[in-house]
């Protein structure tokens, strides 16, 4: 399992668009697009993929890919910046 950081996401992008894009390279477990309090996207997100090789292929092919007019920045997440699950 591998988590990718995706930067420079267009503010009108949806989780479904990101999942479909990354899903063309393998199984996507989750997509997280953080928002500001008013609901506007922060412009970055995280994609968790089942297989490390598929995640690497997605990273290689999608880094610089233009989605809604903006070139994505795709990197392997360091883990320090991944979203935290809220306490239940």
N, C-alpha and C positions, 0 to 999 in steps of 0.2 A: 504494500500500500504506500502511495506517495502523495504528498500534498504539494500543489503548485500555487505559487503566488502569481496573480495576474494583475498587472498594473495598467494604467491609462485606459480604463474601461469607460466607454461613453456613458454619460449620465442617464441616457434613456434606454440602455441595454437592460435585458431581463435575464433572470436566472435560467429560463428556458432556452434563450439564445446561446448562452454560455455553455449550458449542458449539451445542447445539440452540437455545437462546434467542437468541443472536446470529446464528445461521445463518438465522433467519427474516427477517433484513434483508439478507443477502448471503452471499458466499463467505467462510468463515472459514479462514484458513491455519493458525493454531495457537492453542492455549489453554495458558497456563502458570499453574498454581496452586502457588506456593511452599509448602513445608511445613517444619515444625520437624523436628529430628532424629528425634523419635519418630513422625513421619509425620502429625501433626495439621496441618491447613491453617492458614496464617497469617492468613487472612481477607481476602486481596486476590489479584489476579491480573492477567494481561495477555491480551488477545485481539487477535490480528493479523488484519486483514481485507484482502482483495484490493483493494477499491475504496474510495477516500476518501469518495465520496458515500454509499455504503452504510454505512461506518463512522460518518459523521456522523448518518445517519438512526438507526442503532442507538443512538448516544450520546444523541440527543435523546429517543428513545422509552423507553430503558431506565434513564436516570438517574432514580432514585427508585422504579423498579419493584421490587415486593416479590417476592423469591425466597426460598422457605422461611422466610417471616416477617420477612425483613430487607430494608430498602430499599437497593438497590444505588446506589453512587456511581460514575458512569461519566464519565471525562474523557479527552481526548486525552493520551497519554503524552508527557512531555517528553523521553524518551529516556534521561535520567539514571538512572531507576529501573528500567529494563527488565532482565530477567534476562540474565545473561551466559552464553554457551555455555561449558561446561567445556573445558579444553584437552585435546586428544586425544593 
